[in-house]
């Protein structure tokens, strides 16, 4: 293996979960044989931050994070390391009847390689990941908003809003669903789009509720959307709640909280969101969830955007990873898809980075695309079922759901045991066309 031919200077755009996972994974794959490996992560914000509240880590995601050294760092955070959960229970919101269960254990109730599910706040997980990356000599640069890029003399050059530039042997765009790397460089004709659904999110102290949660994690289903209630810390002192409901795209600006808004505007937005929530879920039959819905906590709106399949992921010396390439509404454990991307790409880069960057991109694309395209279809199907329905349609959905959950149980179990570290990496001759390799990695 000719280490001098591997990319040595690697620039990653975006210090979110996908970007930091890529930095750690590439360091582990290339660090032992690429001298002076230089990985830099550029983040548009002035400090580490991430949007959204708690994230669900399914067994596959925790296994990936453990191999990257993140689970050990996360566990050092004590109660903030998250709440371990065996399953997410599904209930009828109006009757509190149990409809089904998304299990993170096998049919005998056992964990997958020692992992079940875990719900942890995104900012806590990101903090743990950045700590691991910094110990691996990954450098972070904040306040660097990418506005474009180009290739000059076999180098990829990033252009930042502050007028500065940075060149690298390889650029990875891990900058999320609204990725400037995609829209200003790799695939300008593929913008993000609003899927029609949004999250309303809040966090509640358990001491502020008179009723405990009946289960560690549950989704309450109604004709107007769904309400997730889940513990998000080890001591079960905090409940993360997320209402999934329809908002028209033209309404989003009216409900958006922005820095610099005056008090009256912010108060109007908070009051309007609480009223919208109350109107949709006023008949919640589960006592604790009902208290949360009708409480006085501040709810924050997070519109859900997506990037439709079929676009370009790579060109010359720049590639899109994670949501920048294939954002979709969350499915079971959305974090695991970004981790799969990072691990699989780093393995292909390690194997073929000394041959050709184009070959790396081609192999990665053919190994990964079919899996995420299938996930996009499944995710869209599930989220469309959460849109407003008549009372009759809702009763039919509740009647069909147990059968649907049982029918898809094997697919979920296969997902929990899938392992991006064991996907066979093909070794085609450079002068031979690639064959389809999707069969190696079905999710």
Beta strands, then each sheet from edge to edge (+ up, - down):
strand 1: 9-13
strand 2: 38-43
strand 3: 54-57
strand 4: 83-85
strand 5: 87-92
strand 6: 98-103
strand 7: 117-121
strand 8: 139-142
strand 9: 146-152
strand 10: 155-160
strand 11: 165-168
strand 12: 170-173
strand 13: 193-205
strand 14: 217-222
strand 15: 225-231
strand 16: 238-246
strand 17: 300-306
strand 18: 314-315
strand 19: 318-320
sheet 1: 8+ 2+ 1+ 12+ 19+ 18-
sheet 2: 3+ 7- 4+
sheet 3: 6+ 5- 14- 15+ 16- 13+ 17-
sheet 4: 9+ 10- 11+
end
